[in-house]
Amino acid sequence: MKSRRKAVARGESAGDEWIAVSPAALRETLTELRDQQGFEALSFLSCVDHLAQPGSDDSNRFELIYELRSYQHRKVLRVRTFLAESEAVAPSVADIYPNANWDERETWDLFGIRFEGHPDLTRILMPDDWVGHPLRRDYPVGGEVVDFSEEHEMWETTPPQA
Amino acid sequence: MTETIPNTAGVSITRQPADHLGGEILTVNFGPQHPSTHGVLRLIVDLDGEVIVSVKPVIGYLHTGIEKQMEALRYQQGVVVTDRHDYLSPPINNLAYALAIEKLMGVEVPERAQALRVIMSELTRISSHLVWLGTSALELGAMSVFMYCFRERDRVLEMNEEISGFRMHTSYIRPGGVMADLTPRFVDMLDVFIREMPSYIEEYEDLLTQNPIWKVRTQGIGKLSAEDAIRLGATGPMLRGSGVEWDLRKTLPYTGYEKYDFEMAVEQAGDCYARYLIRIRELKESVKILRQALDGLPGGPVNVDDRKFLPPPREELETSMEAVIHHFKLFTEGYSPPAGDVYVAVESGRGENGCYVVSDGTHKPRRVKFRSASFNNLQTLETMAVGHMIADLIAIIGTTDAVLGDVDR
C-alpha cells in the first residue's frame, strides 16, 4: 500500500499498533488512512516533549501523536511524527479531521507547536496573555504568583513611599 | 421559507431561518458565570433576532494543569489526580488510568477486582446520568425531576462512601486492582438500590418521556447527523443518538464487560430527545449489569499478587524483612514501567474517556494525556445550535453533557 511505503517506521507499543511518518508526509498519510483504510475519526491529537531523554536530541524533541479510530473495523492506529526544537511547526489537519481544531489549539497553547494552515491558532486553555507553554518539560513547575494572595500583594502593589 | 416541525406531542413549532429576519447581528456573551453552562463555560453567541447565527465556545476557565501535575507524581500517586478531571465520574477516570498502567506493565488483575470495577463503573454511570437528567430538566423548567434524580444520586454517593471512604473522589480503582474489598453493608445497600432503581427510572420517565413541554423543547432540537458526529469526534450518547453503533463496552470490551448481558442503546433521530432516550435506556442497562455483577461476583483476591507493583499487606511487615524492603521501595521510589506508550479508552457516561501514558522507563510518567469526551463533544455545539432559537441553546448545551473540569483538565 502507498501509505506503508511512506511510513518511516512501524511497530507496536504495549499492544498498540503505530506508524511513524515525516511531518511532510503527515497530511497525505492521514488523508489516505481516512479515505482508504476506514479510520474515520480522530480520538485525539497531542504532543510529547522528549527533552533530555536518552536517545533524543534537539532534532526530535517533540513527538506529535495522532490516535485514529476506525468504527467499521473496530481498530485504533497511532501515527507519530517528530519535530525539531528549532522548527516546531507541523501542518494542520483540521480540515481532514475537524475535531483536530481544538486539539491543535491546545497543543499550540501547552507545547508551542505551530500548526500551519490552522484557521484560528490561539490559546485555548491558558489566558490569552499567558507567556510560555506550560506542558514543555523546561517550563518551571510552581513559581507563579497566585492572584489575590499575600505574595500577590507583595509583588503587584507598589511599595508605599518612604 | 418557514420550516414547520411536527411532533407527536400535538404541538407544531414554526422556525424561521435567519435570513428572513434580516436584522442586525447582536453579539451576546453567555457565561462564564451562568447556571445553565454546567460550570464555567463561556459562549460568544451571534444572534439575528432570537436565532443563533454562530456560537463560539471559550473554554479554559477551569484549567487546573492536571496533565502537568501527573508528570511530577509517581505512577501510584497519579490516581488521586485522575479523580478530579471529570468530577462526575471519578471511578471511570481511575479505571482508564489503571488499565493504561496495567497494560504498560503487562499486569492482569484478578476476576473479583474486574467485577468490582464493573460495579463501580456502572454505579458511576448511573450517578453521572442522573446529574445530567436532573440539571437538564431543571434548565428546561422541570424542577421536580432534579429533586428526584439527586435523591437517587445521593444513594450512589453513600455507596461510594461505604466502599472507599469518599463520597465523590473515590480513588477506589487503582493500578493492580481496587482499594479494598466490598463490605457486607455495601452489598446490602447495592442490593436494595438495584431492586428499587427500576421504579425510580419509571418515575423520571413518567415525568418526562411523554411530557408535551419536554418533547417540544427537545424533539428536533440540536440535530446532529451521524456523519457530523463522527467528523467532530463526538462519542458516547452523542454518537449513539445519531445512529452510530459504538459503545466501547460492547465494541472493544475491557475489564470483563464481554461477560455481561446488556444492550447498546442506539437511536436514529440525532436530536436532544434521542439522546435523552439513550441515557434513560443506559440507566436501565446499568441496573441490569449491576444485578449480574453482584449475583455472579467471583471470590478471590481483589489485587494482583505482585510485590514489585503493590505493597505487601500490613501484617507481613512485622515478620518479613523482604516485605519491609518492598514496602520501602514502593513508597519511596515506586515502580518503573518499561519505556513505551499506551492508550486505553473506556466508556464513561459522556463517551470515550481515554488515558494516554508515555513512560520513559523511570518511576514518573513522561507524559499523561487525558482524552476527554466532554472536550470533543463540546466541539459539536456550533453545528447543533446554529439556526435554533437562543432558548434552545440551553437544551443543546445540556444535551452535550459537558463537564467543564473534563473539558479544561
Interface residues (C-beta under 8 A of the other chain):
Chain A: S13 A14 G15 D16 E40 A41 L42 S43 F44 S46 V48 D49 H50 Q53 I65 E67 Y71 R74 V76 R78 Y97 P98 N99 N101 W102 L110 R123 I124 L125 M126 P127 P134 L135 R137 V141
Chain B: I59 G60 H63 G65 E67 K68 E71 A72 K103 L104 G106 I230 R231 L232 G233 V244 W246 T251 L252 G340 D341 V342 Y343 A345 E352 G354 Y356 V358 D360 R366 R367 K369 R371 F375 N376 Q379 D408 R409
